[in-house]
């Protein structure tokens, strides 16, 4: 969908589910935990917001692909089981 497919991207719903799990482990820490009571400088806040956007974009894509492939795999299974 506008993005080039990478050779190392998952090709199954289970693979995308694993990618989602991996992404959850590398999610940026909350800004309050990173900078405490003092808070971030404007540059730090901007960098953190950019990291959150990148992570969110990757996670939404993985979720969308996982749902799409799960639907296709389920339809293929039903078609195979029905015949």
Biopython code that builds the backbone (N, CA, C, O; Angstrom):
import numpy as np
from Bio.PDB.StructureBuilder import StructureBuilder

atoms = [
    (1, "UNK", "N", (0.829, -1.187, 0.000)),
    (1, "UNK", "CA", (0.000, 0.000, 0.000)),
    (1, "UNK", "C", (0.868, 1.243, 0.000)),
    (1, "UNK", "O", (0.863, 2.009, 0.964)),
    (2, "UNK", "N", (1.593, 1.443, -1.047)),
    (2, "UNK", "CA", (2.422, 2.615, -1.101)),
    (2, "UNK", "C", (3.818, 2.379, -0.545)),
    (2, "UNK", "O", (4.730, 3.163, -0.807)),
    (3, "UNK", "N", (3.996, 1.288, 0.232)),
    (3, "UNK", "CA", (5.303, 0.999, 0.787)),
    (3, "UNK", "C", (5.891, -0.197, 0.053)),
    (3, "UNK", "O", (5.181, -1.145, -0.283)),
    (4, "UNK", "N", (7.176, -0.141, -0.189)),
    (4, "UNK", "CA", (7.836, -1.249, -0.852)),
    (4, "UNK", "C", (7.908, -2.437, 0.096)),
    (4, "UNK", "O", (8.158, -2.273, 1.290)),
    (5, "UNK", "N", (7.692, -3.613, -0.432)),
    (5, "UNK", "CA", (7.748, -4.820, 0.375)),
    (5, "UNK", "C", (9.201, -5.209, 0.606)),
    (5, "UNK", "O", (9.999, -5.248, -0.331)),
    (6, "UNK", "N", (9.530, -5.490, 1.823)),
    (6, "UNK", "CA", (10.880, -5.876, 2.179)),
    (6, "UNK", "C", (11.003, -7.397, 2.112)),
    (6, "UNK", "O", (10.031, -8.118, 2.337)),
    (7, "UNK", "N", (12.184, -7.867, 1.806)),
    (7, "UNK", "CA", (12.409, -9.301, 1.678)),
    (7, "UNK", "C", (12.280, -10.024, 3.012)),
    (7, "UNK", "O", (11.985, -11.220, 3.032)),
    (8, "UNK", "N", (12.492, -9.331, 4.122)),
    (8, "UNK", "CA", (12.447, -9.991, 5.421)),
    (8, "UNK", "C", (11.146, -9.736, 6.181)),
    (8, "UNK", "O", (11.081, -9.965, 7.388)),
    (9, "UNK", "N", (10.117, -9.266, 5.489)),
    (9, "UNK", "CA", (8.824, -9.061, 6.136)),
    (9, "UNK", "C", (8.112, -10.399, 6.297)),
    (9, "UNK", "O", (8.307, -11.311, 5.494)),
    (10, "UNK", "N", (7.287, -10.517, 7.333)),
    (10, "UNK", "CA", (6.512, -11.750, 7.507)),
    (10, "UNK", "C", (5.562, -11.970, 6.320)),
    (10, "UNK", "O", (5.119, -11.021, 5.673)),
    (11, "UNK", "N", (5.265, -13.237, 6.056)),
    (11, "UNK", "CA", (4.369, -13.568, 4.952)),
    (11, "UNK", "C", (3.121, -14.301, 5.433)),
    (11, "UNK", "O", (2.274, -14.687, 4.627)),
    (12, "UNK", "N", (3.007, -14.492, 6.756)),
    (12, "UNK", "CA", (1.835, -15.165, 7.315)),
    (12, "UNK", "C", (1.264, -14.315, 8.448)),
    (12, "UNK", "O", (1.924, -13.413, 8.964)),
    (13, "UNK", "N", (0.031, -14.622, 8.819)),
    (13, "UNK", "CA", (-0.590, -13.916, 9.937)),
    (13, "UNK", "C", (0.197, -14.161, 11.222)),
    (13, "UNK", "O", (0.363, -13.252, 12.035)),
    (14, "UNK", "N", (0.678, -15.376, 11.403)),
    (14, "UNK", "CA", (1.467, -15.679, 12.602)),
    (14, "UNK", "C", (2.765, -14.876, 12.615)),
    (14, "UNK", "O", (3.210, -14.422, 13.670)),
    (15, "UNK", "N", (3.365, -14.703, 11.451)),
    (15, "UNK", "CA", (4.591, -13.905, 11.368)),
    (15, "UNK", "C", (4.345, -12.458, 11.739)),
    (15, "UNK", "O", (5.156, -11.840, 12.430)),
    (16, "UNK", "N", (3.214, -11.909, 11.276)),
    (16, "UNK", "CA", (2.889, -10.526, 11.634)),
    (16, "UNK", "C", (2.547, -10.416, 13.111)),
    (16, "UNK", "O", (2.843, -9.396, 13.734)),
    (17, "UNK", "N", (1.928, -11.448, 13.690)),
    (17, "UNK", "CA", (1.645, -11.432, 15.128)),
    (17, "UNK", "C", (2.956, -11.409, 15.919)),
    (17, "UNK", "O", (3.061, -10.728, 16.939)),
    (18, "UNK", "N", (3.953, -12.159, 15.439)),
    (18, "UNK", "CA", (5.270, -12.132, 16.082)),
    (18, "UNK", "C", (5.910, -10.751, 15.952)),
    (18, "UNK", "O", (6.551, -10.268, 16.885)),
    (19, "UNK", "N", (5.735, -10.125, 14.802)),
    (19, "UNK", "CA", (6.272, -8.775, 14.596)),
    (19, "UNK", "C", (5.603, -7.789, 15.555)),
    (19, "UNK", "O", (6.267, -6.911, 16.107)),
    (20, "UNK", "N", (4.303, -7.931, 15.753)),
    (20, "UNK", "CA", (3.594, -7.058, 16.696)),
    (20, "UNK", "C", (4.136, -7.266, 18.111)),
    (20, "UNK", "O", (4.316, -6.302, 18.855)),
    (21, "UNK", "N", (4.394, -8.512, 18.480)),
    (21, "UNK", "CA", (4.954, -8.800, 19.807)),
    (21, "UNK", "C", (6.340, -8.179, 19.942)),
    (21, "UNK", "O", (6.677, -7.620, 20.985)),
    (22, "UNK", "N", (7.149, -8.281, 18.875)),
    (22, "UNK", "CA", (8.489, -7.675, 18.906)),
    (22, "UNK", "C", (8.388, -6.162, 19.063)),
    (22, "UNK", "O", (9.137, -5.558, 19.831)),
    (23, "UNK", "N", (7.458, -5.556, 18.330)),
    (23, "UNK", "CA", (7.292, -4.108, 18.418)),
    (23, "UNK", "C", (6.876, -3.670, 19.817)),
    (23, "UNK", "O", (7.301, -2.620, 20.298)),
    (24, "UNK", "N", (6.046, -4.477, 20.464)),
    (24, "UNK", "CA", (5.634, -4.120, 21.833)),
    (24, "UNK", "C", (6.822, -4.102, 22.784)),
    (24, "UNK", "O", (6.824, -3.356, 23.763)),
    (25, "UNK", "N", (7.837, -4.924, 22.499)),
    (25, "UNK", "CA", (9.008, -4.947, 23.383)),
    (25, "UNK", "C", (9.945, -3.769, 23.147)),
    (25, "UNK", "O", (10.752, -3.439, 24.016)),
    (26, "UNK", "N", (9.847, -3.131, 21.981)),
    (26, "UNK", "CA", (10.756, -2.022, 21.675)),
    (26, "UNK", "C", (10.037, -0.676, 21.650)),
    (26, "UNK", "O", (10.574, 0.307, 21.139)),
    (27, "UNK", "N", (8.833, -0.630, 22.197)),
    (27, "UNK", "CA", (8.084, 0.628, 22.213)),
    (27, "UNK", "C", (8.844, 1.677, 23.034)),
    (27, "UNK", "O", (9.398, 1.360, 24.087)),
    (28, "UNK", "N", (8.869, 2.918, 22.554)),
    (28, "UNK", "CA", (9.548, 3.968, 23.328)),
    (28, "UNK", "C", (8.925, 4.121, 24.719)),
    (28, "UNK", "O", (7.710, 4.016, 24.888)),
    (29, "UNK", "N", (9.773, 4.369, 25.694)),
    (29, "UNK", "CA", (9.278, 4.561, 27.063)),
    (29, "UNK", "C", (8.435, 5.823, 27.136)),
    (29, "UNK", "O", (8.627, 6.750, 26.349)),
    (30, "UNK", "N", (7.500, 5.861, 28.082)),
    (30, "UNK", "CA", (6.708, 7.087, 28.265)),
    (30, "UNK", "C", (7.621, 8.267, 28.590)),
    (30, "UNK", "O", (8.640, 8.122, 29.265)),
    (31, "UNK", "N", (7.236, 9.414, 28.102)),
    (31, "UNK", "CA", (8.074, 10.610, 28.246)),
    (31, "UNK", "C", (8.295, 10.978, 29.720)),
    (31, "UNK", "O", (9.369, 11.462, 30.076)),
    (32, "UNK", "N", (7.302, 10.755, 30.568)),
    (32, "UNK", "CA", (7.466, 11.073, 31.989)),
    (32, "UNK", "C", (8.475, 10.148, 32.652)),
    (32, "UNK", "O", (9.202, 10.572, 33.551)),
    (33, "UNK", "N", (8.533, 8.880, 32.218)),
    (33, "UNK", "CA", (9.518, 7.958, 32.777)),
    (33, "UNK", "C", (10.918, 8.295, 32.276)),
    (33, "UNK", "O", (11.902, 8.102, 32.991)),
    (34, "UNK", "N", (11.004, 8.794, 31.056)),
    (34, "UNK", "CA", (12.314, 9.132, 30.512)),
    (34, "UNK", "C", (12.924, 10.356, 31.181)),
    (34, "UNK", "O", (14.121, 10.384, 31.469)),
    (35, "UNK", "N", (12.099, 11.366, 31.427)),
    (35, "UNK", "CA", (12.641, 12.650, 31.868)),
    (35, "UNK", "C", (12.217, 13.065, 33.268)),
    (35, "UNK", "O", (12.671, 14.095, 33.767)),
    (36, "UNK", "N", (11.370, 12.295, 33.901)),
    (36, "UNK", "CA", (10.998, 12.556, 35.285)),
    (36, "UNK", "C", (10.267, 13.870, 35.482)),
    (36, "UNK", "O", (9.617, 14.380, 34.569)),
    (37, "UNK", "N", (10.381, 14.411, 36.684)),
    (37, "UNK", "CA", (9.654, 15.621, 37.064)),
    (37, "UNK", "C", (10.139, 16.856, 36.318)),
    (37, "UNK", "O", (9.368, 17.784, 36.075)),
    (38, "UNK", "N", (11.405, 16.865, 35.959)),
    (38, "UNK", "CA", (11.952, 18.021, 35.239)),
    (38, "UNK", "C", (11.302, 18.186, 33.882)),
    (38, "UNK", "O", (11.092, 19.305, 33.414)),
    (39, "UNK", "N", (10.987, 17.072, 33.255)),
    (39, "UNK", "CA", (10.396, 17.129, 31.924)),
    (39, "UNK", "C", (11.462, 17.279, 30.859)),
    (39, "UNK", "O", (12.611, 17.612, 31.152)),
    (40, "UNK", "N", (11.071, 17.028, 29.622)),
    (40, "UNK", "CA", (12.039, 17.088, 28.520)),
    (40, "UNK", "C", (12.242, 18.512, 28.018)),
    (40, "UNK", "O", (11.408, 19.391, 28.234)),
    (41, "UNK", "N", (13.360, 18.715, 27.350)),
    (41, "UNK", "CA", (13.568, 19.974, 26.636)),
    (41, "UNK", "C", (12.683, 19.913, 25.388)),
    (41, "UNK", "O", (12.222, 18.833, 25.019)),
    (42, "UNK", "N", (12.439, 21.040, 24.739)),
    (42, "UNK", "CA", (11.633, 20.996, 23.512)),
    (42, "UNK", "C", (12.205, 20.047, 22.455)),
    (42, "UNK", "O", (11.449, 19.361, 21.767)),
    (43, "UNK", "N", (13.514, 20.002, 22.324)),
    (43, "UNK", "CA", (14.133, 19.107, 21.342)),
    (43, "UNK", "C", (13.910, 17.649, 21.726)),
    (43, "UNK", "O", (13.637, 16.812, 20.866)),
    (44, "UNK", "N", (14.028, 17.345, 23.026)),
    (44, "UNK", "CA", (13.794, 15.973, 23.479)),
    (44, "UNK", "C", (12.337, 15.576, 23.273)),
    (44, "UNK", "O", (12.054, 14.450, 22.865)),
    (45, "UNK", "N", (11.416, 16.486, 23.551)),
    (45, "UNK", "CA", (9.998, 16.207, 23.368)),
    (45, "UNK", "C", (9.689, 15.948, 21.901)),
    (45, "UNK", "O", (8.906, 15.057, 21.573)),
    (46, "UNK", "N", (10.300, 16.721, 21.029)),
    (46, "UNK", "CA", (10.096, 16.539, 19.593)),
    (46, "UNK", "C", (10.647, 15.194, 19.126)),
    (46, "UNK", "O", (10.005, 14.494, 18.343)),
    (47, "UNK", "N", (11.826, 14.837, 19.605)),
    (47, "UNK", "CA", (12.430, 13.554, 19.228)),
    (47, "UNK", "C", (11.587, 12.389, 19.746)),
    (47, "UNK", "O", (11.414, 11.385, 19.055)),
    (48, "UNK", "N", (11.068, 12.530, 20.961)),
    (48, "UNK", "CA", (10.230, 11.470, 21.528)),
    (48, "UNK", "C", (8.935, 11.330, 20.734)),
    (48, "UNK", "O", (8.488, 10.214, 20.466)),
    (49, "UNK", "N", (8.341, 12.440, 20.363)),
    (49, "UNK", "CA", (7.100, 12.402, 19.580)),
    (49, "UNK", "C", (7.348, 11.730, 18.223)),
    (49, "UNK", "O", (6.514, 10.959, 17.747)),
    (50, "UNK", "N", (8.480, 12.020, 17.613)),
    (50, "UNK", "CA", (8.817, 11.397, 16.326)),
    (50, "UNK", "C", (9.008, 9.886, 16.494)),
    (50, "UNK", "O", (8.567, 9.107, 15.649)),
    (51, "UNK", "N", (9.660, 9.473, 17.577)),
    (51, "UNK", "CA", (9.856, 8.043, 17.836)),
    (51, "UNK", "C", (8.513, 7.354, 18.069)),
    (51, "UNK", "O", (8.295, 6.244, 17.585)),
    (52, "UNK", "N", (7.617, 8.002, 18.804)),
    (52, "UNK", "CA", (6.280, 7.439, 19.035)),
    (52, "UNK", "C", (5.515, 7.301, 17.721)),
    (52, "UNK", "O", (4.834, 6.300, 17.500)),
    (53, "UNK", "N", (5.626, 8.305, 16.850)),
    (53, "UNK", "CA", (4.940, 8.232, 15.549)),
    (53, "UNK", "C", (5.486, 7.086, 14.699)),
    (53, "UNK", "O", (4.716, 6.350, 14.082)),
    (54, "UNK", "N", (6.820, 6.930, 14.663)),
    (54, "UNK", "CA", (7.418, 5.837, 13.894)),
    (54, "UNK", "C", (6.952, 4.484, 14.431)),
    (54, "UNK", "O", (6.592, 3.593, 13.663)),
    (55, "UNK", "N", (6.964, 4.342, 15.764)),
    (55, "UNK", "CA", (6.544, 3.085, 16.369)),
    (55, "UNK", "C", (5.067, 2.819, 16.071)),
    (55, "UNK", "O", (4.698, 1.704, 15.702)),
    (56, "UNK", "N", (4.235, 3.830, 16.228)),
    (56, "UNK", "CA", (2.806, 3.674, 15.976)),
    (56, "UNK", "C", (2.518, 3.300, 14.533)),
    (56, "UNK", "O", (1.660, 2.460, 14.264)),
    (57, "UNK", "N", (3.225, 3.914, 13.614)),
    (57, "UNK", "CA", (3.047, 3.610, 12.198)),
    (57, "UNK", "C", (3.398, 2.147, 11.924)),
    (57, "UNK", "O", (2.666, 1.448, 11.224)),
    (58, "UNK", "N", (4.519, 1.692, 12.479)),
    (58, "UNK", "CA", (4.949, 0.309, 12.265)),
    (58, "UNK", "C", (3.961, -0.672, 12.901)),
    (58, "UNK", "O", (3.649, -1.708, 12.314)),
    (59, "UNK", "N", (3.472, -0.346, 14.095)),
    (59, "UNK", "CA", (2.551, -1.252, 14.784)),
    (59, "UNK", "C", (1.202, -1.311, 14.063)),
    (59, "UNK", "O", (0.623, -2.388, 13.922)),
    (60, "UNK", "N", (0.703, -0.164, 13.610)),
    (60, "UNK", "CA", (-0.571, -0.162, 12.877)),
    (60, "UNK", "C", (-0.454, -0.959, 11.586)),
    (60, "UNK", "O", (-1.380, -1.681, 11.215)),
    (61, "UNK", "N", (0.668, -0.833, 10.904)),
    (61, "UNK", "CA", (0.874, -1.590, 9.671)),
    (61, "UNK", "C", (0.911, -3.084, 9.952)),
    (61, "UNK", "O", (0.286, -3.870, 9.240)),
    (62, "UNK", "N", (1.644, -3.477, 10.992)),
    (62, "UNK", "CA", (1.722, -4.895, 11.348)),
    (62, "UNK", "C", (0.336, -5.430, 11.709)),
    (62, "UNK", "O", (-0.024, -6.539, 11.313)),
    (63, "UNK", "N", (-0.427, -4.661, 12.444)),
    (63, "UNK", "CA", (-1.777, -5.083, 12.835)),
    (63, "UNK", "C", (-2.672, -5.238, 11.623)),
    (63, "UNK", "O", (-3.412, -6.216, 11.510)),
    (64, "UNK", "N", (-2.608, -4.283, 10.726)),
    (64, "UNK", "CA", (-3.432, -4.329, 9.512)),
    (64, "UNK", "C", (-3.070, -5.540, 8.650)),
    (64, "UNK", "O", (-3.952, -6.249, 8.165)),
    (65, "UNK", "N", (-1.770, -5.772, 8.463)),
    (65, "UNK", "CA", (-1.332, -6.911, 7.659)),
    (65, "UNK", "C", (-1.700, -8.236, 8.316)),
    (65, "UNK", "O", (-2.101, -9.179, 7.634)),
    (66, "UNK", "N", (-1.568, -8.310, 9.630)),
    (66, "UNK", "CA", (-1.921, -9.540, 10.346)),
    (66, "UNK", "C", (-3.400, -9.853, 10.157)),
    (66, "UNK", "O", (-3.759, -10.998, 9.884)),
    (67, "UNK", "N", (-4.252, -8.858, 10.296)),
    (67, "UNK", "CA", (-5.691, -9.071, 10.122)),
    (67, "UNK", "C", (-6.011, -9.474, 8.684)),
    (67, "UNK", "O", (-6.836, -10.359, 8.457)),
    (68, "UNK", "N", (-5.365, -8.831, 7.716)),
    (68, "UNK", "CA", (-5.615, -9.136, 6.310)),
    (68, "UNK", "C", (-5.211, -10.574, 5.992)),
    (68, "UNK", "O", (-5.973, -11.310, 5.365)),
    (69, "UNK", "N", (-4.020, -10.973, 6.421)),
    (69, "UNK", "CA", (-3.554, -12.326, 6.126)),
    (69, "UNK", "C", (-4.324, -13.379, 6.900)),
    (69, "UNK", "O", (-4.547, -14.477, 6.390)),
    (70, "UNK", "N", (-4.734, -13.065, 8.120)),
    (70, "UNK", "CA", (-5.541, -14.012, 8.894)),
    (70, "UNK", "C", (-6.861, -14.281, 8.177)),
    (70, "UNK", "O", (-7.315, -15.424, 8.114)),
    (71, "UNK", "N", (-7.468, -13.243, 7.645)),
    (71, "UNK", "CA", (-8.719, -13.398, 6.904)),
    (71, "UNK", "C", (-8.496, -14.278, 5.674)),
    (71, "UNK", "O", (-9.282, -15.187, 5.408)),
    (72, "UNK", "N", (-7.422, -14.008, 4.923)),
    (72, "UNK", "CA", (-7.120, -14.813, 3.740)),
    (72, "UNK", "C", (-6.831, -16.268, 4.101)),
    (72, "UNK", "O", (-7.294, -17.182, 3.419)),
    (73, "UNK", "N", (-6.071, -16.482, 5.164)),
    (73, "UNK", "CA", (-5.741, -17.846, 5.584)),
    (73, "UNK", "C", (-6.991, -18.587, 6.041)),
    (73, "UNK", "O", (-7.144, -19.773, 5.751)),
    (74, "UNK", "N", (-7.884, -17.906, 6.750)),
    (74, "UNK", "CA", (-9.125, -18.541, 7.200)),
    (74, "UNK", "C", (-10.018, -18.888, 6.014)),
    (74, "UNK", "O", (-10.622, -19.960, 5.987)),
    (75, "UNK", "N", (-10.105, -17.992, 5.034)),
    (75, "UNK", "CA", (-10.905, -18.271, 3.852)),
    (75, "UNK", "C", (-10.336, -19.464, 3.073)),
    (75, "UNK", "O", (-11.088, -20.313, 2.596)),
    (76, "UNK", "N", (-9.027, -19.521, 2.950)),
    (76, "UNK", "CA", (-8.385, -20.639, 2.247)),
    (76, "UNK", "C", (-8.640, -21.946, 3.005)),
    (76, "UNK", "O", (-8.894, -22.978, 2.383)),
    (77, "UNK", "N", (-8.575, -21.913, 4.326)),
    (77, "UNK", "CA", (-8.825, -23.108, 5.125)),
    (77, "UNK", "C", (-10.260, -23.584, 4.957)),
    (77, "UNK", "O", (-10.509, -24.778, 4.790)),
    (78, "UNK", "N", (-11.203, -22.647, 5.002)),
    (78, "UNK", "CA", (-12.618, -23.011, 4.838)),
    (78, "UNK", "C", (-12.871, -23.586, 3.450)),
    (78, "UNK", "O", (-13.611, -24.559, 3.304)),
    (79, "UNK", "N", (-12.263, -22.990, 2.433)),
    (79, "UNK", "CA", (-12.438, -23.481, 1.075)),
    (79, "UNK", "C", (-11.858, -24.900, 0.936)),
    (79, "UNK", "O", (-12.449, -25.760, 0.282)),
    (80, "UNK", "N", (-10.721, -25.124, 1.549)),
    (80, "UNK", "CA", (-10.085, -26.433, 1.482)),
    (80, "UNK", "C", (-10.891, -27.456, 2.273)),
    (80, "UNK", "O", (-11.060, -28.590, 1.826)),
    (81, "UNK", "N", (-11.387, -27.067, 3.441)),
    (81, "UNK", "CA", (-12.159, -27.991, 4.284)),
    (81, "UNK", "C", (-13.519, -28.291, 3.667)),
    (81, "UNK", "O", (-14.064, -29.380, 3.849)),
    (82, "UNK", "N", (-14.063, -27.323, 2.938)),
    (82, "UNK", "CA", (-15.384, -27.494, 2.332)),
    (82, "UNK", "C", (-15.369, -28.365, 1.094)),
    (82, "UNK", "O", (-16.411, -28.890, 0.699)),
    (83, "UNK", "N", (-14.209, -28.532, 0.469)),
    (83, "UNK", "CA", (-14.190, -29.312, -0.779)),
    (83, "UNK", "C", (-13.751, -30.727, -0.579)),
    (83, "UNK", "O", (-13.687, -31.496, -1.539)),
]
sb = StructureBuilder()
sb.init_structure("model")
sb.init_model(0)
sb.init_chain("A")
sb.init_seg("    ")
for serial, (resi, resn, name, xyz) in enumerate(atoms, 1):
    if name == "N":
        sb.init_residue(resn, " ", resi, " ")
    sb.init_atom(name, np.array(xyz, "f"), 0.0, 1.0, " ", f" {name:<3s}", serial, name[0])
structure = sb.get_structure()
